[in-house]
Amino acid sequence: MATPLNREILSKPRFEKEFLPENLRLIIPSEKNWSIIIFLSFWLLWWAVVESIFSGIMVICFAQAIRSGFSEVASAGLSPVVLLILTAWVGLWTVVGCLAFYIWLWQIKGVEEVLISLDNICIKKITPFWKRSKSYVLQGIESLRVLSPQKSIWNTLIIGCGIISGGVIGFDYGENTVQFGIGLDESVANLIIEDINERFPSLFQKAL
């Protein structure tokens, strides 16, 4: 495992960078929104209670249905259709809760990690229980630049929750524009571009 040649931590602006033998590694912590964190903390407690109650009801109903061939369940007013709806609702509620839990984890301890090498750029979103990553081959990268994204409450909320990719640094990859650097100021993004230019001049020149 390679050891860092040089390590510089910047408290302000908000990112960390590592100069590795063949890579430049950027670590960008999530931009915390305490309103979202506090709201989801209470909401997830309520979600867990509701999930436990309705999951328990569903398990009991299916256990009775299996033992009695749905006769006891039907006599209690729970037809197979009602059981199907209950199951679908519990499944949907579980998915919503997992999404909310991911957003809460991203807000608490989410990290965007960008690893730049001569071969590719790998962008990862990391939380304590989930990790998503995608690599982009150098030959397909064009127009590495600082972006001026449209600032709206909805756009800021969705990107800040870590649900979709976004940020103030971007490059063209085929027909898509890939973004990273969530929550960074444009001045900080320019510093990162300068670091990339210094570490990988051939990549920077190609990406202009």
QUIKAHU-V20347 format. One record per residue. N is the residue number from 0. RES is the residue in one letter. SS is DSSP state (A for helix, B for strand, O for the rest). D_FIRST is the distance of its C-alpha to the first C-alpha in Angstrom with 1 decimal. Layout:
BEGIN
{{N,RES,SS,D_FIRST} {N,RES,SS,D_FIRST}}
END
This chain:
BEGIN
{{0,M,O,0.0} {1,A,O,3.8} {2,T,O,6.5} {3,P,O,9.8} {4,L,O,12.5} {5,N,B,15.1} {6,R,B,15.8} {7,E,B,19.3} {8,I,B,20.8} {9,L,B,24.2} {10,S,O,26.5} {11,K,O,29.1} {12,P,O,28.5} {13,R,O,26.5} {14,F,B,22.9} {15,E,B,19.6} {16,K,B,17.5} {17,E,B,14.2} {18,F,B,14.0} {19,L,O,10.6} {20,P,O,10.8} {21,E,O,12.1} {22,N,O,12.7} {23,L,B,14.9} {24,R,B,14.4} {25,L,B,17.6} {26,I,B,18.3} {27,I,B,22.0} {28,P,B,23.5} {29,S,O,26.5} {30,E,O,29.9} {31,K,O,31.7} {32,N,O,35.3} {33,W,A,36.9} {34,S,A,39.9} {35,I,A,37.8} {36,I,A,35.8} {37,I,A,39.1} {38,F,A,40.9} {39,L,A,38.3} {40,S,A,38.0} {41,F,A,41.7} {42,W,A,41.8} {43,L,A,39.1} {44,L,A,41.1} {45,W,A,44.2} {46,W,A,42.2} {47,A,A,41.1} {48,V,A,44.8} {49,V,A,46.1} {50,E,A,43.5} {51,S,A,44.3} {52,I,A,48.1} {53,F,A,48.2} {54,S,A,45.6} {55,G,A,47.8} {56,I,A,50.9} {57,M,A,49.4} {58,V,A,48.4} {59,I,A,51.9} {60,C,A,53.6} {61,F,A,51.8} {62,A,A,52.3} {63,Q,A,56.1} {64,A,A,56.2} {65,I,A,54.7} {66,R,A,57.2} {67,S,A,60.2} {68,G,O,59.6} {69,F,O,59.4} {70,S,A,63.0} {71,E,A,62.2} {72,V,A,59.8} {73,A,A,62.3} {74,S,A,65.0} {75,A,O,62.9} {76,G,O,62.7} {77,L,O,59.2} {78,S,O,59.5} {79,P,A,56.7} {80,V,A,56.5} {81,V,A,56.0} {82,L,A,53.3} {83,L,A,51.6} {84,I,A,51.8} {85,L,A,50.5} {86,T,A,47.5} {87,A,A,46.7} {88,W,A,47.1} {89,V,A,44.8} {90,G,A,42.2} {91,L,A,42.5} {92,W,A,42.5} {93,T,A,39.2} {94,V,A,37.6} {95,V,A,38.8} {96,G,A,37.6} {97,C,A,34.0} {98,L,A,34.1} {99,A,A,35.4} {100,F,A,32.8} {101,Y,A,30.0} {102,I,A,31.7} {103,W,A,32.0} {104,L,A,28.3} {105,W,A,27.4} {106,Q,A,29.9} {107,I,A,28.7} {108,K,A,24.9} {109,G,O,24.1} {110,V,B,21.3} {111,E,B,21.1} {112,E,B,17.7} {113,V,B,17.8} {114,L,B,15.0} {115,I,B,16.7} {116,S,O,15.7} {117,L,O,18.1} {118,D,O,18.4} {119,N,B,18.9} {120,I,B,19.1} {121,C,B,17.8} {122,I,B,19.8} {123,K,B,19.1} {124,K,B,21.6} {125,I,B,20.3} {126,T,O,22.6} {127,P,O,22.2} {128,F,O,23.5} {129,W,O,23.1} {130,K,B,20.6} {131,R,B,21.8} {132,S,B,20.0} {133,K,B,21.4} {134,S,B,20.2} {135,Y,B,22.6} {136,V,B,22.6} {137,L,A,23.1} {138,Q,A,26.4} {139,G,A,28.0} {140,I,B,27.3} {141,E,B,30.4} {142,S,B,31.8} {143,L,B,29.0} {144,R,B,31.1} {145,V,B,32.0} {146,L,O,34.2} {147,S,O,37.2} {148,P,O,37.2} {149,Q,O,40.4} {150,K,O,40.6} {151,S,O,42.4} {152,I,A,42.3} {153,W,A,41.5} {154,N,A,38.7} {155,T,A,37.1} {156,L,A,37.5} {157,I,A,35.9} {158,I,A,32.9} {159,G,A,32.5} {160,C,O,32.3} {161,G,O,29.3} {162,I,O,31.4} {163,I,O,31.2} {164,S,O,29.0} {165,G,O,30.3} {166,G,O,29.8} {167,V,O,31.0} {168,I,B,28.6} {169,G,B,29.2} {170,F,B,29.3} {171,D,B,31.4} {172,Y,B,30.0} {173,G,O,32.8} {174,E,O,35.6} {175,N,B,33.5} {176,T,B,32.3} {177,V,B,28.8} {178,Q,B,28.5} {179,F,B,25.9} {180,G,O,26.1} {181,I,O,28.3} {182,G,O,30.6} {183,L,O,29.7} {184,D,O,32.6} {185,E,A,33.3} {186,S,A,32.9} {187,V,A,29.3} {188,A,A,28.7} {189,N,A,30.0} {190,L,A,27.6} {191,I,A,24.7} {192,I,A,26.4} {193,E,A,26.7} {194,D,A,23.0} {195,I,A,22.3} {196,N,A,25.1} {197,E,A,23.8} {198,R,A,20.2} {199,F,O,21.3} {200,P,A,25.0} {201,S,A,25.5} {202,L,A,24.4} {203,F,A,26.6} {204,Q,A,29.5} {205,K,A,29.3} {206,A,A,29.2} {207,L,O,32.2}}
END
